[in-house]
Amino acid sequence: MESINPLNPPKPCDYFDMIGGTSTGGLIALMLGRLAMPVDEAIAAYIALAPKIFTKVHHRVTLRGEIQGRFDHTAIEDGVRQLVDDKGFKPDDLLKNSSDSGCKT
């Protein structure tokens, strides 16, 4: 974003039509797209969140041979809820498609 305008870098949501990702990329897309964070703020938020939400709590395969998630989904949910709350959104605001936003996430 600094290469676009070094003195006043735009937020990714003001420059791109769509931001997407899966897993960690989905979390970053949420921050940059729906929460409209500037890059530096999203990096700081990710660095603060990552140790809390990406702590390995499970092995990939249980003793009975069942495959399970590696991370605690409630920790990720709580982290995203906290981000949403910190940015001043209501809990279900981001689930609604905002027609005034130019960036789809």
The first five atom37 places (N, CA, C, CB, O) and aatype in JSON, in Angstrom:
{
  "aatype": [12, 6, 15, 9, 2, 14, 10, 2, 14, 14, 11, 14, 4, 3, 18, 13, 3, 12, 9, 7, 7, 16, 15, 16, 7, 7, 10, 9, 0, 10, 12, 10, 7, 1, 10, 0, 12, 14, 19, 3, 6, 0, 9, 0, 0, 18, 9, 0, 10, 0, 14, 11, 9, 13, 16, 11, 19, 8, 8, 1, 19, 16, 10, 1, 7, 6, 9, 5, 7, 1, 13, 3, 8, 16, 0, 9, 6, 3, 7, 19, 1, 5, 10, 19, 3, 3, 11, 7, 13, 11, 14, 3, 3, 10, 10, 11, 2, 15, 15, 3, 15, 7, 4, 11, 16],
  "atom_mask": [
    [1, 1, 1, 1, 1],
    [1, 1, 1, 1, 1],
    [1, 1, 1, 1, 1],
    [1, 1, 1, 1, 1],
    [1, 1, 1, 1, 1],
    [1, 1, 1, 1, 1],
    [1, 1, 1, 1, 1],
    [1, 1, 1, 1, 1],
    [1, 1, 1, 1, 1],
    [1, 1, 1, 1, 1],
    [1, 1, 1, 1, 1],
    [1, 1, 1, 1, 1],
    [1, 1, 1, 1, 1],
    [1, 1, 1, 1, 1],
    [1, 1, 1, 1, 1],
    [1, 1, 1, 1, 1],
    [1, 1, 1, 1, 1],
    [1, 1, 1, 1, 1],
    [1, 1, 1, 1, 1],
    [1, 1, 1, 0, 1],
    [1, 1, 1, 0, 1],
    [1, 1, 1, 1, 1],
    [1, 1, 1, 1, 1],
    [1, 1, 1, 1, 1],
    [1, 1, 1, 0, 1],
    [1, 1, 1, 0, 1],
    [1, 1, 1, 1, 1],
    [1, 1, 1, 1, 1],
    [1, 1, 1, 1, 1],
    [1, 1, 1, 1, 1],
    [1, 1, 1, 1, 1],
    [1, 1, 1, 1, 1],
    [1, 1, 1, 0, 1],
    [1, 1, 1, 1, 1],
    [1, 1, 1, 1, 1],
    [1, 1, 1, 1, 1],
    [1, 1, 1, 1, 1],
    [1, 1, 1, 1, 1],
    [1, 1, 1, 1, 1],
    [1, 1, 1, 1, 1],
    [1, 1, 1, 1, 1],
    [1, 1, 1, 1, 1],
    [1, 1, 1, 1, 1],
    [1, 1, 1, 1, 1],
    [1, 1, 1, 1, 1],
    [1, 1, 1, 1, 1],
    [1, 1, 1, 1, 1],
    [1, 1, 1, 1, 1],
    [1, 1, 1, 1, 1],
    [1, 1, 1, 1, 1],
    [1, 1, 1, 1, 1],
    [1, 1, 1, 1, 1],
    [1, 1, 1, 1, 1],
    [1, 1, 1, 1, 1],
    [1, 1, 1, 1, 1],
    [1, 1, 1, 1, 1],
    [1, 1, 1, 1, 1],
    [1, 1, 1, 1, 1],
    [1, 1, 1, 1, 1],
    [1, 1, 1, 1, 1],
    [1, 1, 1, 1, 1],
    [1, 1, 1, 1, 1],
    [1, 1, 1, 1, 1],
    [1, 1, 1, 1, 1],
    [1, 1, 1, 0, 1],
    [1, 1, 1, 1, 1],
    [1, 1, 1, 1, 1],
    [1, 1, 1, 1, 1],
    [1, 1, 1, 0, 1],
    [1, 1, 1, 1, 1],
    [1, 1, 1, 1, 1],
    [1, 1, 1, 1, 1],
    [1, 1, 1, 1, 1],
    [1, 1, 1, 1, 1],
    [1, 1, 1, 1, 1],
    [1, 1, 1, 1, 1],
    [1, 1, 1, 1, 1],
    [1, 1, 1, 1, 1],
    [1, 1, 1, 0, 1],
    [1, 1, 1, 1, 1],
    [1, 1, 1, 1, 1],
    [1, 1, 1, 1, 1],
    [1, 1, 1, 1, 1],
    [1, 1, 1, 1, 1],
    [1, 1, 1, 1, 1],
    [1, 1, 1, 1, 1],
    [1, 1, 1, 1, 1],
    [1, 1, 1, 0, 1],
    [1, 1, 1, 1, 1],
    [1, 1, 1, 1, 1],
    [1, 1, 1, 1, 1],
    [1, 1, 1, 1, 1],
    [1, 1, 1, 1, 1],
    [1, 1, 1, 1, 1],
    [1, 1, 1, 1, 1],
    [1, 1, 1, 1, 1],
    [1, 1, 1, 1, 1],
    [1, 1, 1, 1, 1],
    [1, 1, 1, 1, 1],
    [1, 1, 1, 1, 1],
    [1, 1, 1, 1, 1],
    [1, 1, 1, 0, 1],
    [1, 1, 1, 1, 1],
    [1, 1, 1, 1, 1],
    [1, 1, 1, 1, 1]
  ],
  "atom_positions": [
    [[0.82, -1.18, 0.0], [0.0, 0.0, 0.0], [0.87, 1.26, 0.0], [-0.94, -0.01, 1.21], [0.49, 2.3, -0.52]],
    [[2.06, 1.12, 0.6], [2.97, 2.26, 0.6], [3.52, 2.56, -0.79], [4.12, 2.01, 1.56], [3.88, 3.7, -1.08]],
    [[3.59, 1.55, -1.66], [4.07, 1.8, -3.02], [3.02, 2.56, -3.85], [4.43, 0.47, -3.72], [3.36, 3.21, -4.84]],
    [[1.76, 2.49, -3.44], [0.7, 3.23, -4.13], [0.77, 4.7, -3.76], [-0.69, 2.65, -3.77], [0.69, 5.58, -4.62]],
    [[0.9, 4.96, -2.46], [1.01, 6.33, -1.97], [1.88, 6.32, -0.72], [-0.4, 6.94, -1.68], [1.38, 6.05, 0.37]],
    [[3.17, 6.61, -0.86], [4.08, 6.51, 0.27], [3.72, 7.43, 1.45], [5.47, 6.83, -0.19], [3.97, 7.07, 2.6]],
    [[3.16, 8.58, 1.18], [2.85, 9.53, 2.25], [1.55, 9.21, 2.96], [2.79, 10.93, 1.7], [1.41, 9.46, 4.16]],
    [[0.6, 8.67, 2.23], [-0.71, 8.36, 2.81], [-1.22, 7.05, 2.19], [-1.72, 9.53, 2.58], [-2.09, 7.09, 1.32]],
    [[-0.69, 5.9, 2.64], [-1.1, 4.63, 2.02], [-2.6, 4.38, 2.21], [-0.3, 3.46, 2.62], [-3.13, 4.56, 3.31]],
    [[-3.29, 3.97, 1.14], [-4.71, 3.67, 1.28], [-4.91, 2.37, 2.06], [-5.38, 3.58, -0.1], [-4.02, 1.53, 2.13]],
    [[-6.1, 2.23, 2.63], [-6.45, 0.94, 3.24], [-6.76, -0.03, 2.09], [-7.68, 1.09, 4.24], [-7.31, 0.38, 1.07]],
    [[-6.43, -1.29, 2.26], [-6.72, -2.26, 1.2], [-8.2, -2.27, 0.79], [-6.31, -3.65, 1.66], [-8.5, -2.47, -0.39]],
    [[-9.1, -2.07, 1.73], [-10.53, -2.11, 1.39], [-10.94, -0.93, 0.51], [-11.38, -2.11, 2.66], [-11.97, -0.99, -0.16]],
    [[-10.14, 0.14, 0.5], [-10.44, 1.29, -0.36], [-9.81, 1.15, -1.73], [-9.95, 2.57, 0.3], [-10.1, 1.94, -2.63]],
    [[-8.95, 0.15, -1.91], [-8.22, 0.0, -3.16], [-8.67, -1.23, -3.95], [-6.75, -0.08, -2.89], [-8.73, -1.2, -5.18]],
    [[-8.97, -2.32, -3.25], [-9.33, -3.58, -3.9], [-10.84, -3.78, -3.93], [-8.66, -4.76, -3.19], [-11.55, -3.34, -3.04]],
    [[-11.31, -4.46, -4.99], [-12.73, -4.8, -5.1], [-13.1, -6.0, -4.26], [-13.09, -5.05, -6.54], [-14.24, -6.13, -3.82]],
    [[-12.13, -6.91, -4.04], [-12.4, -8.13, -3.29], [-11.14, -8.55, -2.54], [-12.88, -9.26, -4.24], [-10.03, -8.48, -3.06]],
    [[-11.34, -9.0, -1.3], [-10.25, -9.55, -0.5], [-10.77, -10.87, 0.06], [-9.8, -8.56, 0.66], [-11.86, -10.92, 0.63]],
    [[-10.0, -11.94, -0.1], [-10.45, -13.24, 0.38], [-9.29, -14.08, 0.88], [0.0, 0.0, 0.0], [-8.12, -13.76, 0.66]],
    [[-9.63, -15.15, 1.56], [-8.62, -16.06, 2.05], [-9.25, -17.21, 2.8], [0.0, 0.0, 0.0], [-10.44, -17.17, 3.12]],
    [[-8.45, -18.22, 3.08], [-8.9, -19.34, 3.89], [-7.95, -19.49, 5.06], [-8.98, -20.65, 3.06], [-6.78, -19.13, 4.97]],
    [[-8.46, -20.01, 6.14], [-7.67, -20.23, 7.34], [-7.09, -18.9, 7.82], [-6.54, -21.24, 7.07], [-7.85, -17.96, 8.06]],
    [[-5.79, -18.81, 7.96], [-5.16, -17.56, 8.41], [-5.47, -16.43, 7.43], [-3.64, -17.74, 8.56], [-5.69, -15.3, 7.85]],
    [[-5.48, -16.73, 6.15], [-5.81, -15.72, 5.14], [-7.22, -15.19, 5.29], [0.0, 0.0, 0.0], [-7.47, -14.02, 5.0]],
    [[-8.14, -16.04, 5.75], [-9.51, -15.59, 5.99], [-9.58, -14.59, 7.13], [0.0, 0.0, 0.0], [-10.33, -13.62, 7.08]],
    [[-8.79, -14.84, 8.16], [-8.73, -13.91, 9.29], [-8.15, -12.57, 8.83], [-7.88, -14.5, 10.44], [-8.65, -11.51, 9.2]],
    [[-7.1, -12.63, 8.03], [-6.49, -11.4, 7.51], [-7.46, -10.68, 6.58], [-5.17, -11.73, 6.77], [-7.55, -9.45, 6.62]],
    [[-8.18, -11.43, 5.73], [-9.18, -10.82, 4.85], [-10.27, -10.13, 5.66], [-9.79, -11.89, 3.92], [-10.73, -9.04, 5.29]],
    [[-10.69, -10.73, 6.74], [-11.7, -10.13, 7.62], [-11.2, -8.79, 8.15], [-12.04, -11.08, 8.79], [-11.93, -7.8, 8.15]],
    [[-9.95, -8.77, 8.6], [-9.4, -7.53, 9.17], [-9.25, -6.45, 8.1], [-8.05, -7.81, 9.82], [-9.62, -5.3, 8.33]],
    [[-8.71, -6.81, 6.94], [-8.45, -5.81, 5.9], [-9.71, -5.4, 5.15], [-7.43, -6.34, 4.92], [-9.86, -4.24, 4.79]],
    [[-10.61, -6.36, 4.93], [-11.82, -6.08, 4.14], [-12.99, -5.61, 4.96], [0.0, 0.0, 0.0], [-13.39, -4.44, 4.87]],
    [[-13.55, -6.49, 5.76], [-14.78, -6.15, 6.49], [-14.55, -5.18, 7.64], [-15.41, -7.41, 7.03], [-15.39, -4.31, 7.89]],
    [[-13.42, -5.31, 8.33], [-13.15, -4.39, 9.45], [-12.44, -3.12, 8.99], [-12.31, -5.09, 10.51], [-12.23, -2.2, 9.78]],
    [[-12.07, -3.06, 7.72], [-11.46, -1.88, 7.1], [-10.22, -1.39, 7.85], [-12.48, -0.77, 7.02], [-10.03, -0.18, 8.02]],
    [[-9.39, -2.33, 8.28], [-8.17, -1.96, 9.0], [-7.07, -1.59, 8.01], [-7.7, -3.11, 9.91], [-6.96, -2.19, 6.94]],
    [[-6.26, -0.6, 8.35], [-5.05, -0.37, 7.56], [-4.08, -1.53, 7.79], [-4.39, 0.99, 7.93], [-4.19, -2.25, 8.78]],
    [[-3.13, -1.71, 6.9], [-2.22, -2.85, 6.96], [-1.48, -2.92, 8.29], [-1.22, -2.77, 5.8], [-1.42, -3.98, 8.9]],
    [[-0.91, -1.81, 8.75], [-0.14, -1.82, 10.0], [-0.99, -2.24, 11.19], [0.46, -0.44, 10.25], [-0.52, -2.97, 12.06]],
    [[-2.23, -1.78, 11.23], [-3.13, -2.14, 12.34], [-3.5, -3.63, 12.27], [-4.4, -1.27, 12.3], [-3.58, -4.29, 13.3]],
    [[-3.72, -4.14, 11.06], [-4.05, -5.55, 10.9], [-2.87, -6.44, 11.3], [-4.46, -5.85, 9.44], [-3.07, -7.48, 11.93]],
    [[-1.67, -6.03, 10.96], [-0.48, -6.8, 11.35], [-0.36, -6.84, 12.87], [0.79, -6.19, 10.74], [-0.11, -7.9, 13.44]],
    [[-0.54, -5.7, 13.52], [-0.45, -5.65, 14.99], [-1.54, -6.51, 15.63], [-0.58, -4.19, 15.48], [-1.27, -7.23, 16.6]],
    [[-2.76, -6.44, 15.1], [-3.86, -7.24, 15.64], [-3.59, -8.73, 15.44], [-5.19, -6.86, 14.98], [-3.85, -9.54, 16.34]],
    [[-3.07, -9.1, 14.27], [-2.77, -10.51, 14.0], [-1.68, -11.02, 14.95], [-2.33, -10.7, 12.53], [-1.8, -12.12, 15.5]],
    [[-0.64, -10.23, 15.14], [0.45, -10.63, 16.03], [-0.06, -10.82, 17.46], [1.59, -9.59, 16.01], [0.38, -11.72, 18.16]],
    [[-0.99, -9.96, 17.88], [-1.55, -10.08, 19.23], [-2.49, -11.28, 19.33], [-2.3, -8.8, 19.6], [-2.52, -11.95, 20.37]],
    [[-3.25, -11.56, 18.28], [-4.23, -12.65, 18.3], [-3.63, -14.04, 18.1], [-5.26, -12.41, 17.24], [-4.07, -14.99, 18.74]],
    [[-2.65, -14.15, 17.24], [-2.14, -15.46, 16.81], [-1.77, -16.4, 17.96], [-0.94, -15.26, 15.95], [-2.19, -17.55, 17.93]],
    [[-1.02, -15.96, 18.97], [-0.69, -16.91, 20.04], [-1.91, -17.41, 20.81], [0.28, -16.26, 21.0], [-1.9, -18.53, 21.33]],
    [[-2.95, -16.6, 20.88], [-4.16, -17.0, 21.62], [-5.01, -17.97, 20.81], [-4.98, -15.78, 21.99], [-5.56, -18.93, 21.37]],
    [[-5.13, -17.74, 19.52], [-6.08, -18.53, 18.74], [-5.45, -19.68, 17.97], [-6.79, -17.65, 17.79], [-6.16, -20.6, 17.56]],
    [[-4.14, -19.65, 17.77], [-3.49, -20.73, 17.03], [-2.62, -21.6, 17.92], [-2.65, -20.16, 15.91], [-1.55, -22.06, 17.5]],
    [[-3.05, -21.82, 19.14], [-2.37, -22.73, 20.04], [-2.89, -24.14, 19.76], [-2.58, -22.33, 21.54], [-4.09, -24.4, 19.85]],
    [[-1.99, -25.04, 19.43], [-2.37, -26.4, 19.09], [-2.94, -27.09, 20.32], [-1.16, -27.2, 18.52], [-2.29, -27.17, 21.36]],
    [[-4.17, -27.59, 20.2], [-4.8, -28.27, 21.33], [-5.13, -29.73, 21.03], [-6.05, -27.54, 21.73], [-5.45, -30.5, 21.94]],
    [[-5.06, -30.12, 19.78], [-5.43, -31.48, 19.39], [-4.36, -32.07, 18.48], [-6.8, -31.5, 18.7], [-3.63, -31.36, 17.79]],
    [[-4.31, -33.37, 18.49], [-3.56, -34.08, 17.46], [-4.51, -34.26, 16.29], [-2.99, -35.47, 17.98], [-5.73, -34.26, 16.48]],
    [[-3.98, -34.4, 15.11], [-4.83, -34.53, 13.91], [-5.68, -35.79, 13.93], [-3.96, -34.53, 12.67], [-6.8, -35.78, 13.4]],
    [[-5.2, -36.88, 14.53], [-5.94, -38.14, 14.54], [-6.07, -38.6, 15.99], [-5.23, -39.23, 13.67], [-5.08, -38.64, 16.73]],
    [[-7.3, -38.95, 16.39], [-7.52, -39.44, 17.74], [-7.09, -40.9, 17.84], [-9.01, -39.29, 18.14], [-6.74, -41.52, 16.84]],
    [[-7.11, -41.43, 19.05], [-6.76, -42.84, 19.25], [-7.71, -43.78, 18.52], [-6.75, -43.17, 20.73], [-7.35, -44.91, 18.19]],
    [[-8.94, -43.31, 18.26], [-9.92, -44.13, 17.53], [-9.81, -43.92, 16.02], [-11.34, -43.81, 18.01], [-10.63, -44.46, 15.27]],
    [[-8.83, -43.14, 15.56], [-8.63, -42.94, 14.13], [-9.46, -41.82, 13.53], [0.0, 0.0, 0.0], [-9.5, -41.67, 12.31]],
    [[-10.12, -41.03, 14.36], [-10.94, -39.92, 13.85], [-10.06, -38.69, 13.63], [-12.1, -39.6, 14.84], [-9.17, -38.39, 14.43]],
    [[-10.33, -37.99, 12.55], [-9.59, -36.76, 12.25], [-10.31, -35.6, 12.94], [-9.46, -36.52, 10.71], [-11.53, -35.5, 12.88]],
    [[-9.54, -34.74, 13.57], [-10.12, -33.6, 14.26], [-9.31, -32.34, 13.98], [-10.19, -33.86, 15.78], [-8.19, -32.39, 13.46]],
    [[-9.91, -31.2, 14.32], [-9.24, -29.92, 14.12], [-8.01, -29.8, 15.01], [0.0, 0.0, 0.0], [-7.95, -30.38, 16.09]],
    [[-7.06, -29.04, 14.54], [-5.82, -28.88, 15.28], [-5.92, -27.78, 16.34], [-4.68, -28.57, 14.32], [-5.24, -27.83, 17.36]],
    [[-6.78, -26.78, 16.08], [-6.89, -25.64, 16.98], [-8.27, -25.59, 17.62], [-6.6, -24.33, 16.23], [-9.22, -26.18, 17.11]],
    [[-8.37, -24.89, 18.72], [-9.63, -24.74, 19.44], [-10.5, -23.7, 18.72], [-9.38, -24.32, 20.92], [-10.18, -22.51, 18.71]],
    [[-11.59, -24.17, 18.13], [-12.44, -23.25, 17.37], [-13.04, -22.16, 18.25], [-13.54, -24.02, 16.68], [-13.31, -21.06, 17.76]],
    [[-13.27, -22.43, 19.52], [-13.84, -21.39, 20.38], [-12.85, -20.26, 20.61], [-14.28, -21.98, 21.72], [-13.26, -19.11, 20.77]],
    [[-11.56, -20.55, 20.64], [-10.55, -19.49, 20.81], [-10.54, -18.58, 19.58], [-9.14, -20.11, 21.03], [-10.41, -17.37, 19.71]],
    [[-10.68, -19.17, 18.39], [-10.72, -18.37, 17.16], [-11.99, -17.52, 17.15], [-10.66, -19.28, 15.91], [-11.94, -16.33, 16.83]],
    [[-13.13, -18.13, 17.49], [-14.39, -17.39, 17.54], [-14.3, -16.23, 18.52], [-15.54, -18.31, 17.92], [-14.72, -15.11, 18.21]],
    [[-13.77, -16.49, 19.7], [-13.64, -15.44, 20.71], [-12.71, -14.32, 20.23], [-13.11, -16.02, 22.03], [-12.98, -13.14, 20.46]],
    [[-11.62, -14.69, 19.57], [-10.69, -13.68, 19.05], [-11.34, -12.8, 18.0], [0.0, 0.0, 0.0], [-11.16, -11.58, 18.02]],
    [[-12.1, -13.4, 17.09], [-12.8, -12.63, 16.05], [-13.87, -11.75, 16.69], [-13.43, -13.56, 14.99], [-14.04, -10.59, 16.31]],
    [[-14.6, -12.3, 17.65], [-15.61, -11.48, 18.34], [-14.98, -10.26, 19.01], [-16.36, -12.33, 19.39], [-15.54, -9.17, 18.97]],
    [[-13.81, -10.46, 19.63], [-13.13, -9.36, 20.28], [-12.7, -8.3, 19.27], [-11.92, -9.87, 21.07], [-12.84, -7.11, 19.51]],
    [[-12.18, -8.75, 18.13], [-11.81, -7.81, 17.06], [-13.01, -7.01, 16.59], [-11.19, -8.56, 15.88], [-12.93, -5.78, 16.46]],
    [[-14.11, -7.7, 16.34], [-15.33, -7.04, 15.88], [-15.8, -6.02, 16.92], [-16.44, -8.09, 15.62], [-16.16, -4.9, 16.56]],
    [[-15.79, -6.4, 18.17], [-16.2, -5.51, 19.25], [-15.25, -4.31, 19.36], [-16.25, -6.27, 20.58], [-15.7, -3.17, 19.52]],
    [[-13.95, -4.56, 19.28], [-12.97, -3.47, 19.38], [-13.14, -2.44, 18.27], [-11.55, -4.05, 19.33], [-12.86, -1.26, 18.47]],
    [[-13.6, -2.88, 17.09], [-13.8, -1.97, 15.97], [-15.16, -1.29, 16.01], [-13.64, -2.71, 14.66], [-15.49, -0.5, 15.12]],
    [[-15.97, -1.6, 17.03], [-17.26, -0.92, 17.22], [-18.43, -1.49, 16.45], [0.0, 0.0, 0.0], [-19.45, -0.82, 16.29]],
    [[-18.31, -2.73, 15.98], [-19.41, -3.38, 15.28], [-20.26, -4.16, 16.26], [-18.9, -4.29, 14.17], [-19.78, -4.59, 17.31]],
    [[-21.53, -4.35, 15.91], [-22.4, -5.26, 16.66], [-22.03, -6.68, 16.24], [-23.93, -4.95, 16.39], [-21.49, -6.88, 15.15]],
    [[-22.31, -7.66, 17.09], [-21.88, -9.04, 16.79], [-22.3, -9.59, 15.43], [-22.4, -9.95, 17.83], [-21.55, -10.35, 14.83]],
    [[-23.47, -9.22, 14.93], [-23.92, -9.79, 13.65], [-23.77, -8.83, 12.47], [-25.36, -10.22, 13.76], [-24.2, -9.15, 11.37]],
    [[-23.18, -7.67, 12.67], [-23.02, -6.69, 11.59], [-22.26, -7.24, 10.4], [-22.32, -5.46, 12.11], [-22.63, -6.98, 9.25]],
    [[-21.22, -7.99, 10.64], [-20.37, -8.44, 9.55], [-20.99, -9.57, 8.74], [-19.04, -8.88, 10.08], [-20.5, -9.9, 7.66]],
    [[-22.06, -10.16, 9.24], [-22.73, -11.22, 8.5], [-23.66, -10.64, 7.44], [-23.51, -12.12, 9.44], [-24.09, -11.35, 6.53]],
    [[-23.97, -9.39, 7.55], [-24.86, -8.74, 6.6], [-24.03, -8.14, 5.48], [-25.72, -7.65, 7.3], [-22.98, -7.55, 5.72]],
    [[-24.5, -8.29, 4.26], [-23.78, -7.73, 3.11], [-24.06, -6.24, 3.03], [-24.19, -8.45, 1.78], [-25.2, -5.83, 2.82]],
    [[-23.04, -5.45, 3.2], [-23.19, -4.0, 3.18], [-23.09, -3.49, 1.75], [-22.12, -3.34, 4.07], [-22.06, -3.65, 1.11]],
    [[-24.14, -2.88, 1.25], [-24.14, -2.4, -0.13], [-23.31, -1.14, -0.29], [-25.56, -2.15, -0.59], [-22.96, -0.78, -1.42]],
    [[-22.98, -0.45, 0.81], [-22.19, 0.77, 0.69], [-20.69, 0.51, 0.65], [-22.51, 1.7, 1.83], [-19.91, 1.43, 0.41]],
    [[-20.29, -0.73, 0.88], [-18.88, -1.07, 0.84], [-18.47, -1.48, -0.56], [-18.56, -2.19, 1.84], [-19.13, -2.32, -1.18]],
    [[-17.39, -0.91, -1.06], [-16.92, -1.25, -2.39], [-16.11, -2.54, -2.42], [0.0, 0.0, 0.0], [-15.92, -3.13, -3.48]],
    [[-15.64, -2.98, -1.27], [-14.8, -4.16, -1.18], [-15.59, -5.35, -0.66], [-13.59, -3.89, -0.27], [-16.14, -5.31, 0.44]],
    [[-15.65, -6.39, -1.44], [-16.3, -7.63, -1.0], [-15.27, -8.48, -0.27], [-16.93, -8.42, -2.21], [-14.11, -8.55, -0.68]],
    [[-15.7, -9.13, 0.79], [-14.79, -9.99, 1.55], [-15.39, -11.37, 1.66], [-14.49, -9.41, 2.96], [-14.79, -12.26, 2.26]]
  ]
}
